[in-house]
């Protein structure tokens, strides 16, 4: 039962995470520029996790796939914040 609730919370958090970046990208494009440091740090962090998942001896695709949106959304948010 705990694992079910944990997965549910994790999925809700991930949706909020993605939506927050989409909202920030929208604000950046409409002229309300946000900070660049947080999306840059997210992009680097997620890039390292993707690399870790792909480069370790026994590949860990769930880690890489879970962090791939962070790389893409972090990059887009970073570029639009400049």
Beta strands, then each sheet from edge to edge (+ up, - down):
end
